[in-house]
């Protein structure tokens, strides 16, 4: 999705390359320089015969490859459809057996003789914890990405970028255990402080206990999505055409103004895509939240009191001892999570699509 | 030659590790001579066993499998702690040779499991006894004593302060702070919760109105995943109280409350006091089926009443011929006194002798 603008932009810079090459940043102009060469050199590869069309054999390969890609494309659809059918088939009996309203009941007891379970509190907790995690992570991640791409010395930038990527490789259970055993203490103290001075704001109200709260879960989540957002947006920022940056600088813009007028608008679709990927991870995070949240089944905007629950965490908690109805109920909750993720993704695509049109017409 | 040398080295290393691990804890040392003494009784069989189920007996199984495989070369026994429900499902589906479960087969599960056993039926063999500890974190208060009714009130949210009259009445002479009680319960569905709530429901009906279930149903409190999660949360904050498998409370170094029993005394949690409750339990199964009904109101002097019995579920008859010797041999080992005494260090209580002999006899009858 984010690839077509850079290509046209590179082509644009290609022409001006010669004039600016002496002071252009190494990364951008090196990439540009490779492209023209590579189109010229493969000329000798087999077009010697004066442009005669290749034999039908090539068309056979052409058709076969087309068929292969078509098959691959269809397979994805078939697999998704099969999964959907399976999930719905498993979920429907459980939903039928449910004796309370699936959307509003606050609790999850599908293994009882009279199954009772509701998704409301879980869905709310899922969205709340993810949104807060993003609110915490995105500014920091963009700051890191801008520093790495435009401020840090190149060598330091590469090293730091490597470290950030390393953070993405840490298993989520490690984050969860760390959050539960070590981070919950400071968060509890901080929450108590917030409660003392800001309890007039509902989200910091309540009278304890604090610690195993949405705040802790969101902080841990924020650390987990940080590397994803950082490394993606760093890549996007590095793709900014040097010409745009230098044009801004030439017009007398400061570093910060250059970032604001050239880099950020250019990278906006990429940033949104990165944030959405981060949100996807946050929505689906299972074990880290199952370990850090206080697991209660109520809808509350209070961020610092023990509590909170998410769909994925509930699946991790309830799956081991679930009976037939219990598993069906969990699958139904999985479908709701799927729907939430789908809505988020569609929204993101729509935003990116509109933005791209905007940036292209502006350019 | 070279290979042989490697073999010798490996043997040395193995012996060294064994010796070292034996030194690790005094109880193990006491247990190992008896274990090696009875090794003659274990007639080894070869092959592979796949079992799964209750996570409450995970540590016990791990210990037994390690010990058994050391005695009997060439056997592979896998135990996947996937949960009691999943274990029974796997047993019914035929993917588990035996299942570990926190509760005996239910009426609706029995026929499905029996169908797996050709001519025989699926039987419950009590094998691992896990006492449930009520651990607390309250500086300056040692030897906390709680009657079941007080415990029920605390976990139901009716008693919210540590210096409540009900707690004071149970602990004459103790100085209790006026802080809020934070209760911690399991957030995942578990046999521990099932037993704990069953205990509360049976002993203090008036104060506990949430019945028994694998999920925690009382309002309030904080959830934590797994016994280790509960232990970690209790350890992490002052004024907390939670229930967990015994070994986790011990490992976390938490204070364990004495619980009032039917005889009207406060019993400390020890392997013996937990065993007394099991010895007094009624066996409701027929024949070799040793399904038990624990009397939580036990009048037995000194009995610790909150005890979880976990079973191995196996076929009485109709075990596949290639698996039978190994099933009998392995379960025979776990039911032996050596097998049982190997568990005390892990926070389990050994089966009382009266029950153990029955289990051993039932295992011998498997065919």
Contacts between the chains, C-beta under 8 A, distances in Angstrom:
chain1	res1	chain2	res2	distance
A	107	B	217	7.7
A	108	B	215	6.9
A	109	B	213	6.8
A	109	B	215	5.5
A	109	B	217	6.8
A	111	B	189	7.1
A	111	B	213	7.4
A	111	B	214	6.5
A	111	B	215	7.1
A	112	B	213	6.7
A	180	B	224	7.8
A	180	B	229	6.6
A	180	B	232	5.8
A	180	B	233	7.6
A	181	B	232	5.5
A	181	B	236	7.5
A	184	B	233	8.0
A	184	B	236	6.0
A	185	B	236	6.3
A	188	B	236	7.9
A	188	B	237	6.9
A	208	B	180	6.9
A	208	B	182	7.9
A	209	B	180	7.4
A	209	B	182	4.6
A	209	B	222	6.6
A	209	B	237	6.5
A	209	B	240	8.0
A	211	B	236	7.1
A	211	B	237	6.5
A	212	B	222	5.4
A	212	B	224	7.3
A	212	B	233	6.6
A	290	B	187	7.2
A	290	B	188	7.6
A	290	B	225	5.1
A	291	B	225	5.6
A	291	B	229	6.5
A	293	B	187	8.0
A	293	B	223	7.7
A	294	B	222	4.3
A	294	B	223	5.8
A	294	B	224	7.9
A	295	B	187	3.6
A	295	B	222	7.6
A	295	B	223	3.1
A	295	B	224	7.5
A	295	B	225	7.7
A	296	B	222	7.8
A	296	B	223	6.7
A	306	B	182	7.8
A	306	B	222	4.2
A	307	B	222	7.6
A	316	B	188	7.5
A	316	B	225	7.6
A	317	B	187	5.1
A	317	B	188	4.0
A	317	B	189	6.9
A	317	B	223	7.9
A	317	B	225	6.2
A	318	B	188	6.9
A	318	B	189	5.4
A	318	B	215	7.3
A	319	B	83	7.6
A	320	B	55	7.0
A	320	B	82	6.4
A	320	B	83	3.0
A	320	B	85	6.9
A	320	B	86	6.2
A	320	B	188	6.5
A	320	B	189	6.6
A	320	B	190	7.7
A	321	B	83	4.8
A	321	B	84	6.1
A	321	B	85	4.6
A	321	B	86	7.7
A	321	B	188	7.8
A	321	B	189	3.9
A	321	B	190	6.5
A	321	B	191	7.5
A	321	B	214	4.9
A	322	B	85	6.0
A	322	B	189	7.1
A	323	B	85	5.9
A	326	B	85	7.7
